[in-house]
Amino acid sequence: MVSIEVKKSSSGRIAPGKANIMNAQDFKIKLWDNIDKLFKNEMYNSCMKIVMLQNVVNELHAIGNFRNIAKRFWDELSLIFSNELEK
């Protein structure tokens, strides 16, 4: 989740009708902090889900007639990623 703090005036209140403008350095710090959180949390969790799915696929392959299930799984997942990245 992305969050940007609102700065208050010296009296502790937000001045009505005035926009809070961040300077470039504050913006860069917030941007890179949020990107870092995205990769640490969201991407890691997604990768772990894929690893768990791969384990299930391997078990299904070992059980019986699911010979091409791993290949089909990775092909379809790659197609989904490609479609999402093209958007």
GROMACS elastic network, one bead per residue, 0.5 to 0.9 nm:
[ bonds ]
;  ai    aj funct       b0    kb
    1    34     6  0.78933   500
    1    37     6  0.87181   500
    1    38     6  0.82208   500
    2    30     6  0.88837   500
    2    31     6  0.88250   500
    2    34     6  0.62413   500
    3    30     6  0.83868   500
    3    34     6  0.81648   500
    4    27     6  0.89596   500
    4    30     6  0.73257   500
    6    14     6  0.83237   500
    6    20     6  0.68409   500
    7    12     6  0.89423   500
    7    14     6  0.74418   500
    7    20     6  0.66486   500
    7    21     6  0.88715   500
    7    22     6  0.88896   500
    8    11     6  0.76655   500
    8    12     6  0.54190   500
    8    13     6  0.54495   500
    8    15     6  0.74922   500
    8    20     6  0.84167   500
    9    12     6  0.53265   500
    9    13     6  0.55853   500
    9    14     6  0.57715   500
    9    15     6  0.65450   500
   10    13     6  0.74893   500
   11    14     6  0.84833   500
   13    16     6  0.88777   500
   14    18     6  0.81570   500
   14    20     6  0.88654   500
   15    18     6  0.58239   500
   15    19     6  0.84047   500
   16    19     6  0.84327   500
   22    25     6  0.80276   500
   22    26     6  0.60251   500
   22    27     6  0.61655   500
   23    26     6  0.54974   500
   23    27     6  0.63128   500
   23    28     6  0.87802   500
   24    27     6  0.50669   500
   24    28     6  0.61163   500
   24    29     6  0.86371   500
   25    28     6  0.51193   500
   25    29     6  0.62221   500
   25    30     6  0.86822   500
   26    29     6  0.51772   500
   26    30     6  0.62197   500
   26    31     6  0.85167   500
   27    30     6  0.52045   500
   27    31     6  0.59799   500
   27    32     6  0.86095   500
   28    31     6  0.50380   500
   28    32     6  0.60986   500
   28    33     6  0.83408   500
   29    32     6  0.54283   500
   29    33     6  0.59951   500
   29    34     6  0.85967   500
   30    33     6  0.50555   500
   30    34     6  0.61085   500
   30    35     6  0.85697   500
   31    34     6  0.52952   500
   31    35     6  0.62085   500
   31    36     6  0.85858   500
   32    36     6  0.59607   500
   32    37     6  0.85298   500
   33    36     6  0.50905   500
   33    37     6  0.62718   500
   33    38     6  0.86664   500
   34    37     6  0.50245   500
   34    38     6  0.61313   500
   34    39     6  0.87590   500
   35    39     6  0.63660   500
   35    40     6  0.86101   500
   36    39     6  0.53327   500
   36    40     6  0.61148   500
   36    41     6  0.85257   500
   37    40     6  0.50778   500
   37    41     6  0.58385   500
   37    42     6  0.77241   500
   38    41     6  0.54854   500
   38    42     6  0.52566   500
   38    43     6  0.66380   500
   38    44     6  0.88230   500
   39    42     6  0.58340   500
   39    44     6  0.66965   500
   40    43     6  0.62767   500
   40    44     6  0.57955   500
   40    45     6  0.83566   500
   41    44     6  0.54198   500
   41    45     6  0.60677   500
   41    46     6  0.85963   500
   42    45     6  0.52511   500
   42    46     6  0.61464   500
   42    47     6  0.86210   500
   43    46     6  0.50872   500
   43    47     6  0.61113   500
   43    48     6  0.85857   500
   44    47     6  0.51395   500
   44    48     6  0.61780   500
   44    49     6  0.86954   500
   45    48     6  0.51138   500
   45    49     6  0.62857   500
   45    50     6  0.87437   500
   46    49     6  0.51447   500
   46    50     6  0.63708   500
   46    51     6  0.87823   500
   47    50     6  0.50454   500
   47    51     6  0.62666   500
   47    52     6  0.87274   500
   48    51     6  0.50077   500
   48    52     6  0.62765   500
   48    53     6  0.86216   500
   49    52     6  0.51040   500
   49    53     6  0.61909   500
   49    54     6  0.86166   500
   50    54     6  0.61165   500
   50    55     6  0.86609   500
   51    54     6  0.50093   500
   51    55     6  0.63433   500
   51    56     6  0.88192   500
   52    55     6  0.50877   500
   52    56     6  0.64286   500
   52    57     6  0.86903   500
   53    56     6  0.50925   500
   53    57     6  0.61359   500
   53    58     6  0.85902   500
   54    58     6  0.61018   500
   54    59     6  0.86309   500
   54    70     6  0.74564   500
   54    73     6  0.85310   500
   54    74     6  0.89146   500
   55    58     6  0.50845   500
   55    59     6  0.63002   500
   55    60     6  0.87277   500
   56    59     6  0.50936   500
   56    60     6  0.62461   500
   56    61     6  0.86027   500
   57    60     6  0.50913   500
   57    61     6  0.61430   500
   57    62     6  0.86731   500
   57    66     6  0.86618   500
   57    69     6  0.67721   500
   57    70     6  0.58935   500
   57    73     6  0.80799   500
   58    61     6  0.50120   500
   58    62     6  0.62713   500
   58    63     6  0.87595   500
   58    69     6  0.85760   500
   58    70     6  0.70361   500
   59    62     6  0.50789   500
   59    63     6  0.62720   500
   60    63     6  0.51092   500
   60    64     6  0.67688   500
   60    65     6  0.83036   500
   60    66     6  0.62938   500
   60    67     6  0.86988   500
   60    69     6  0.80426   500
   61    64     6  0.60160   500
   61    65     6  0.69773   500
   61    67     6  0.57085   500
   61    68     6  0.79156   500
   61    69     6  0.69003   500
   61    70     6  0.75133   500
   62    65     6  0.84144   500
   62    66     6  0.79245   500
   62    67     6  0.84675   500
   63    66     6  0.76991   500
   64    67     6  0.75602   500
   65    68     6  0.85868   500
   66    69     6  0.53787   500
   66    70     6  0.82745   500
   67    70     6  0.76020   500
   67    71     6  0.86304   500
   68    71     6  0.54263   500
   68    72     6  0.60508   500
   68    73     6  0.84733   500
   69    72     6  0.50881   500
   69    73     6  0.58916   500
   69    74     6  0.86366   500
   70    73     6  0.50293   500
   70    74     6  0.62748   500
   70    75     6  0.85261   500
   71    74     6  0.53393   500
   71    75     6  0.60489   500
   71    76     6  0.85616   500
   72    75     6  0.50493   500
   72    76     6  0.60314   500
   72    77     6  0.84296   500
   73    76     6  0.53442   500
   73    77     6  0.60897   500
   73    78     6  0.85792   500
   74    78     6  0.59850   500
   74    79     6  0.84814   500
   75    78     6  0.51789   500
   75    79     6  0.62304   500
   75    80     6  0.87524   500
   76    80     6  0.62174   500
   76    81     6  0.86753   500
   77    80     6  0.50819   500
   77    81     6  0.62531   500
   77    82     6  0.85919   500
   78    81     6  0.51073   500
   78    82     6  0.60875   500
   78    83     6  0.86021   500
   79    82     6  0.50452   500
   79    83     6  0.61483   500
   79    84     6  0.86053   500
   80    83     6  0.51737   500
   80    84     6  0.61903   500
   80    85     6  0.86299   500
   81    84     6  0.51485   500
   81    85     6  0.61053   500
   81    86     6  0.86220   500
   82    85     6  0.52103   500
   82    86     6  0.62459   500
   82    87     6  0.89578   500
   83    86     6  0.52461   500
   83    87     6  0.67029   500
   84    87     6  0.54314   500
